[in-house]
Amino acid sequence: MLVFKFMKKIICLCLIPLFIFLSSCKTVQNKADQVIQKEDEYLKKFLNKKKDLLIAEFGNPDLIAPNDGEPEGPGMIIYVSKKYGIKCKRSFEIDESDFVIGYSSKGCF
């Protein structure tokens, strides 16, 4: 009987920290999802707007990549920054009329 009580205590001592650890992982994932959603909402406001709005908001781009086969006019405007040592890259796709038609974001929060 004493062995059973001892084993029960050991199992409880192992399961409680495991449960806390797994719960905290879910919390971190929820926070990450919220940050990604906030970034997405922020960048959506630039869709179908002139590239001048991007330049007014973010400053001069770090890189301008031309469209494939079209050396005239920008195809992609790319901004790179760092926050807490993490590289943030925001790319905006620009059409021939200088309107933003797409975006992507990596490492930004």
N, CA and C of each residue as an Amber inpcrd file, in Angstrom:
protein
   327
   0.8210000  -1.1880000   0.0000000   0.0000000   0.0000000   0.0000000
   0.8630000   1.2490000   0.0000000   1.9520000   1.1930000   0.7240000
   2.8650000   2.3250000   0.8030000   3.4710000   2.6200000  -0.5760000
   3.7810000   1.5650000  -1.3340000   4.3420000   1.7330000  -2.6700000
   3.3280000   2.4040000  -3.5930000   2.0780000   2.0340000  -3.4850000
   1.0260000   2.6230000  -4.3030000   0.8890000   4.1200000  -4.0410000
   0.9190000   4.5380000  -2.7890000   0.8330000   5.9510000  -2.4330000
   2.0420000   6.7100000  -2.9680000   3.2140000   6.0710000  -2.8510000
   4.4420000   6.7110000  -3.3380000   4.3760000   6.9040000  -4.8580000
   3.9170000   5.8820000  -5.5830000   3.8110000   5.9760000  -7.0400000
   2.7790000   7.0320000  -7.4470000   1.7000000   7.1110000  -6.7070000
   0.6730000   8.0950000  -6.9880000   1.2230000   9.5130000  -6.8520000
   2.0440000   9.7490000  -5.8140000   2.6580000  11.0640000  -5.6160000
   3.6240000  11.3890000  -6.7470000   4.3970000  10.4060000  -7.1610000
   5.3670000  10.6260000  -8.2440000   4.6400000  10.9580000  -9.5460000
   3.5840000  10.2380000  -9.8430000   2.8170000  10.4990000 -11.0720000
   2.2160000  11.8900000 -11.0280000   1.6590000  12.2790000  -9.8930000
   1.0810000  13.6230000  -9.7610000   2.1460000  14.7000000  -9.9170000
   3.3220000  14.4690000  -9.3340000   4.4010000  15.4510000  -9.4300000
   4.9220000  15.5900000 -10.8650000   4.7910000  14.5440000 -11.6520000
   5.2320000  14.6070000 -13.0490000   4.1420000  15.1860000 -13.9530000
   2.8960000  14.8520000 -13.6910000   1.8070000  15.2880000 -14.5580000
   1.4820000  16.7760000 -14.4050000   1.5760000  17.2960000 -13.2100000
   1.2440000  18.7060000 -12.9900000   2.1920000  19.6260000 -13.7630000
   3.5250000  19.4560000 -13.6540000   4.4090000  20.3200000 -14.4740000
   4.2140000  20.1150000 -15.9790000   3.9360000  18.8740000 -16.3850000
   3.7020000  18.6110000 -17.7990000   2.4530000  19.3660000 -18.2830000
   1.4090000  19.3440000 -17.5120000   0.1800000  20.0610000 -17.8490000
   0.4420000  21.5690000 -17.9300000   1.1820000  22.1080000 -16.9760000
   1.5030000  23.5500000 -16.9790000   2.3320000  23.8980000 -18.2120000
   3.3050000  23.0560000 -18.5380000   4.1520000  23.2980000 -19.7110000
   3.3230000  23.2970000 -20.9900000   2.4510000  22.3250000 -21.1440000
   1.6310000  22.2540000 -22.3600000   0.6490000  23.4210000 -22.4460000
   0.1330000  23.8580000 -21.3220000  -0.7710000  25.0080000 -21.3150000
  -0.0410000  26.2830000 -21.7230000   1.1850000  26.4350000 -21.2730000
   1.9410000  27.6450000 -21.6200000   2.2940000  27.6640000 -23.1050000
   2.5250000  26.5040000 -23.7050000   2.7990000  26.4520000 -25.1450000
   1.5910000  26.9600000 -25.9290000   0.4100000  26.6040000 -25.5150000
  -0.8050000  27.0630000 -26.1800000  -0.9560000  28.5760000 -26.0400000
  -0.6000000  29.1090000 -24.8730000  -0.6700000  30.5480000 -24.6450000
   0.2900000  31.2870000 -25.5640000   1.5060000  30.7630000 -25.7060000
   2.4940000  31.3890000 -26.5970000   1.9900000  31.3630000 -28.0330000
   1.4010000  30.2510000 -28.4550000   0.8700000  30.1490000 -29.8160000
  -0.2550000  31.1620000 -30.0360000  -1.1240000  31.3190000 -29.0450000
  -2.2060000  32.3030000 -29.1560000  -1.6550000  33.7140000 -29.2970000
  -0.6290000  34.0450000 -28.5150000  -0.0080000  35.3750000 -28.6070000
   0.6000000  35.5820000 -29.9860000   1.2950000  34.5620000 -30.5090000
   1.9070000  34.6700000 -31.8340000   0.8470000  34.8740000 -32.9080000
  -0.2490000  34.1450000 -32.7980000  -1.3350000  34.2990000 -33.7670000
  -1.9250000  35.7080000 -33.7250000  -2.0610000  36.2690000 -32.5320000
  -2.5840000  37.6260000 -32.3930000  -1.6540000  38.6490000 -33.0320000
  -0.3410000  38.4690000 -32.8480000   0.6390000  39.3980000 -33.4190000
   0.6130000  39.3170000 -34.9440000   0.5290000  38.1060000 -35.4720000
   0.4840000  37.9250000 -36.9260000  -0.7840000  38.5550000 -37.5000000
  -1.8920000  38.3720000 -36.8150000  -3.1550000  38.9500000 -37.2780000
  -3.0940000  40.4750000 -37.2430000  -2.4760000  41.0330000 -36.2090000
  -2.3510000  42.4880000 -36.1040000  -1.4770000  43.0400000 -37.2410000
  -0.3860000  42.3610000 -37.5440000   0.4970000  42.7720000 -38.6480000
  -0.2580000  42.7000000 -39.9750000  -1.0350000  41.6440000 -40.1730000
  -1.7910000  41.4760000 -41.4060000  -2.8200000  42.5980000 -41.5720000
  -3.5120000  42.9350000 -40.5120000  -4.4900000  44.0340000 -40.5620000
  -3.8050000  45.3640000 -40.8870000  -2.6210000  45.5620000 -40.3180000
  -1.8680000  46.7940000 -40.5730000  -1.4760000  46.9000000 -42.0430000
  -1.0000000  45.8020000 -42.6320000  -0.5370000  45.8440000 -44.0220000
  -1.6910000  45.8620000 -45.0280000  -2.8460000  45.3400000 -44.6470000
  -4.0050000  45.3450000 -45.5530000  -4.4210000  46.7620000 -45.9380000
  -4.1780000  47.7200000 -45.0720000  -4.6230000  49.0810000 -45.3740000
  -3.8680000  49.6960000 -46.5560000  -2.7530000  49.0720000 -46.9600000
  -1.9890000  49.5910000 -48.0920000  -2.4300000  48.9920000 -49.4280000
  -3.2470000  47.9390000 -49.3950000  -3.7140000  47.3370000 -50.6480000
  -4.5440000  48.3350000 -51.4440000  -4.3180000  48.3280000 -52.7520000
  -5.0290000  49.2100000 -53.6970000  -4.7900000  50.6930000 -53.4270000
  -3.6800000  51.0000000 -52.7820000  -3.2700000  52.3940000 -52.5540000
  -1.9920000  52.6370000 -53.3580000  -1.6970000  53.9060000 -53.6140000
  -0.4830000  54.2660000 -54.3440000   0.7600000  53.9550000 -53.5180000
   1.8520000  53.6800000 -54.2190000   3.1010000  53.3560000 -53.5220000
   3.6030000  54.5490000 -52.7080000   3.1660000  55.7500000 -53.0360000
   3.5730000  56.9380000 -52.2860000   3.1420000  56.8410000 -50.8190000
   2.0300000  56.1850000 -50.5560000   1.5760000  55.9850000 -49.1860000
   2.5630000  55.0950000 -48.4120000   3.1070000  54.0680000 -49.0850000
   4.1330000  53.2200000 -48.4620000   5.3620000  54.0400000 -48.0910000
   5.8090000  54.8470000 -49.0310000   7.0060000  55.6470000 -48.8060000
   6.7680000  56.6610000 -47.7020000   5.5690000  57.2090000 -47.6290000
   5.2410000  58.1470000 -46.5550000   5.2420000  57.4380000 -45.1960000
   4.7870000  56.1890000 -45.1630000   4.6900000  55.4380000 -43.9030000
   6.0250000  54.8330000 -43.4730000   6.7370000  54.1940000 -44.4190000
   7.9560000  53.4430000 -44.0930000   9.2500000  54.1330000 -44.5010000
   9.1720000  55.1890000 -45.2760000  10.3790000  55.8490000 -45.7640000
  10.8360000  55.2320000 -47.0720000  12.0570000  55.5900000 -47.4720000
  12.5890000  55.0430000 -48.7200000  12.8210000  53.5440000 -48.5700000
  12.4730000  52.7660000 -49.6100000  12.6290000  51.3120000 -49.5170000
  14.0940000  50.8940000 -49.4600000  14.3360000  49.7300000 -48.8520000
  15.6800000  49.1690000 -48.8120000  16.0530000  48.5220000 -50.1390000
  15.0340000  48.0480000 -50.8580000  15.2820000  47.3900000 -52.1410000
  14.0630000  47.5670000 -53.0340000  14.3160000  47.8480000 -54.3130000
  13.2520000  47.8940000 -55.3170000  13.6150000  46.8740000 -56.3860000
  12.7690000  45.8640000 -56.5380000  13.0130000  44.8160000 -57.5300000
  12.0450000  45.0190000 -58.6910000  12.5570000  45.0830000 -59.9270000
  11.6690000  45.3040000 -61.0760000  10.8100000  44.0750000 -61.3720000
   9.7000000  44.3060000 -62.0920000   8.8470000  43.2060000 -62.5440000
   9.6310000  42.3110000 -63.4810000   9.2660000  41.0480000 -63.5710000
   9.9260000  40.1290000 -64.5020000   9.6820000  40.5890000 -65.9270000
  10.7540000  40.8250000 -66.6500000  10.6410000  41.2300000 -68.0450000
  10.2630000  42.6870000 -68.2360000  10.0880000  43.4220000 -67.1760000
   9.7350000  44.8390000 -67.2670000  10.7130000  45.6610000 -66.4360000
  11.7880000  46.1210000 -67.0350000  12.7480000  46.9090000 -66.2550000
  12.2100000  48.2670000 -65.8210000  11.1790000  48.7830000 -66.5090000
  10.6050000  50.0680000 -66.1480000   9.5770000  49.8940000 -65.0350000
   9.6710000  50.6990000 -64.0170000   8.6880000  50.6680000 -62.9280000
   8.9650000  49.5670000 -61.9230000   8.6910000  49.8440000 -60.6630000
   8.9730000  48.8450000 -59.6300000   7.9790000  47.6910000 -59.6610000
   8.4490000  46.5080000 -59.3250000   7.5980000  45.3390000 -59.1960000
   7.4190000  44.9920000 -57.7330000   8.4960000  45.1260000 -56.9640000
   8.4590000  44.8500000 -55.5310000   9.1940000  45.9650000 -54.7960000
   8.5910000  46.4110000 -53.7220000   9.2500000  47.3560000 -52.8240000
   9.4630000  46.6010000 -51.5180000  10.6960000  46.5730000 -51.0440000
  11.0460000  45.7610000 -49.8770000  11.6380000  46.6420000 -48.7910000
  11.1250000  46.4540000 -47.5860000  11.6290000  47.1420000 -46.3950000
  12.1770000  46.0960000 -45.4280000  13.3770000  46.3490000 -44.9180000
  14.0130000  45.4370000 -43.9710000  14.3680000  46.2350000 -42.7210000
  14.0240000  45.6830000 -41.5680000  14.3780000  46.3210000 -40.3070000
  14.6830000  45.2390000 -39.2750000  15.1260000  45.6630000 -38.1040000
  15.3930000  44.7330000 -37.0100000  14.7310000  45.2440000 -35.7500000
  14.1470000  44.3140000 -35.0080000  13.5660000  44.6480000 -33.7190000
  13.9570000  43.5260000 -32.7610000  14.5930000  43.8870000 -31.6740000
  15.0820000  42.9140000 -30.6910000  15.9960000  41.8830000 -31.3470000
  16.7540000  42.2900000 -32.3540000  17.6840000  41.4000000 -33.0320000
  17.0310000  40.4710000 -34.0420000  15.7300000  40.6170000 -34.2800000
  15.0060000  39.7620000 -35.2260000  14.7600000  40.5610000 -36.5030000
  15.1540000  39.9770000 -37.6300000  15.0200000  40.6430000 -38.9240000
  13.5630000  40.6290000 -39.3750000  13.0730000  41.8010000 -39.7520000
  11.7080000  41.9730000 -40.2540000  11.8010000  42.3660000 -41.7240000
  11.0920000  41.6330000 -42.5770000  11.1010000  41.9290000 -44.0130000
   9.6660000  42.0590000 -44.4890000   9.3380000  43.2420000 -44.9980000
   8.0180000  43.5020000 -45.5700000   8.1930000  43.7580000 -47.0590000
   7.4840000  42.9880000 -47.8660000   7.5460000  43.1270000 -49.3220000
   6.1690000  43.5160000 -49.8490000   6.1590000  44.4760000 -50.7450000
   4.9110000  44.9370000 -51.3470000   5.0260000  44.7990000 -52.8610000
   4.0370000  44.1830000 -53.4710000   4.0100000  44.0400000 -54.9210000
   3.2900000  45.2440000 -55.5130000   3.9310000  45.8590000 -56.5020000
   3.4200000  47.0830000 -57.1220000   3.1000000  46.7820000 -58.5920000
   1.9400000  47.2440000 -59.0620000   1.6120000  47.0540000 -60.4760000
   2.1540000  48.2090000 -61.3110000   1.8900000  48.1630000 -62.6080000
   2.4340000  49.1870000 -63.5180000   1.8470000  50.5650000 -63.2820000
   0.7260000  50.6610000 -62.5730000   0.1200000  51.9610000 -62.2590000
   0.5550000  52.4890000 -60.8960000   1.5630000  51.8480000 -60.2990000
   2.0970000  52.2240000 -58.9840000   1.1190000  52.0100000 -57.8320000
   0.2300000  51.0230000 -57.9730000  -0.6770000  50.6510000 -56.8890000
  -0.1780000  49.3740000 -56.2280000  -0.3750000  49.2660000 -54.9160000
   0.0010000  48.0700000 -54.1700000  -1.0500000  47.0030000 -54.4480000
  -0.5980000  45.8400000 -54.9350000  -1.5370000  44.7550000 -55.2470000
  -1.3030000  43.5080000 -54.3950000  -0.2720000  43.5030000 -53.5830000
   0.0020000  42.3630000 -52.7120000   1.0870000  42.6970000 -51.7150000
   1.2030000  41.8780000 -50.6910000   2.2270000  42.0890000 -49.6680000
   2.5860000  40.7760000 -48.9930000   3.7350000  40.7570000 -48.3480000
   4.1250000  39.6430000 -47.4880000   4.9800000  40.2130000 -46.3610000
   4.9820000  39.4940000 -45.2540000   5.6900000  39.9570000 -44.0770000
   6.3260000  38.7500000 -43.3960000   7.6070000  38.8810000 -43.0480000
   8.3160000  37.7880000 -42.3650000   9.0520000  38.3610000 -41.1580000
   8.8080000  37.7950000 -40.0020000   9.5300000  38.1720000 -38.7940000
   9.1350000  39.5030000 -38.1900000   8.0200000  40.0640000 -38.6110000
   7.6010000  41.3800000 -38.1220000   6.5640000  41.2290000 -37.0150000
   6.7440000  42.0210000 -35.9790000   5.7550000  42.0270000 -34.8940000
   5.6840000  43.3800000 -34.2550000
